[in-house]
């Protein structure tokens, strides 16, 4: 069954609520979703770079600002 929902008329706050409700529903099925094989490899590689000092942990709010500067 396909259900079309027009979101263009919703306020930003309502869009966030809808998005959160969808995410909450999807996250209930986490165990059913198999992570792709490349994902585990990427996580291991990132952990190694972190241990070697080649990666740094950045606060999410700082990362968002940097990404917005880079891609806007």
C-alpha positions in Angstrom: 0.0 0.0 0.0 1.4 3.4 -1.0 0.5 6.4 1.1 1.6 9.8 -0.1 2.0 12.5 2.6 2.6 16.1 1.6 5.1 17.6 4.0 5.7 20.9 2.2 2.9 22.7 4.2 4.2 21.5 7.6 6.1 23.8 9.9 9.8 23.0 10.6 8.8 21.8 14.1 6.2 19.4 12.7 8.6 18.1 10.1 11.1 17.3 12.9 8.3 15.5 14.8 7.4 13.4 11.8 11.1 12.6 11.2 11.5 11.6 14.8 8.4 9.4 14.7 9.7 7.6 11.6 13.1 7.1 13.1 11.7 5.7 16.3 9.6 3.3 14.3 12.5 2.2 12.1 14.8 1.8 15.1 12.5 -0.8 16.5 13.7 -3.1 13.7 17.5 -2.7 14.3 18.0 -6.3 14.9 16.4 -7.1 11.5 18.7 -4.8 9.6 22.1 -6.3 8.7 25.0 -3.9 8.5 26.9 -4.1 5.3 30.3 -5.8 5.4 32.2 -2.6 4.5 30.8 -0.9 7.5 32.6 -3.1 10.0 35.8 -2.7 8.1 35.4 1.1 8.0 34.8 1.1 11.8 37.9 -0.9 12.5 40.0 1.3 10.2 38.7 4.4 12.0 39.5 2.9 15.4 43.1 2.2 14.3 43.5 5.7 13.0 42.2 7.1 16.3 44.6 4.9 18.3 47.5 6.2 16.1 46.5 9.8 16.6 45.6 10.1 12.9 41.9 10.8 13.7 40.4 13.1 16.3 37.0 13.1 18.0 35.0 16.2 17.3 31.9 17.3 19.1 28.8 16.9 16.9 27.8 20.5 17.1 31.3 21.6 15.9 31.2 18.9 13.2 27.8 20.2 11.9 29.1 23.8 11.7 32.2 22.6 9.8 30.2 20.6 7.4 27.8 23.4 6.8 30.7 25.7 6.0 32.2 23.2 3.6 29.0 22.3 1.7 26.9 25.5 1.7 
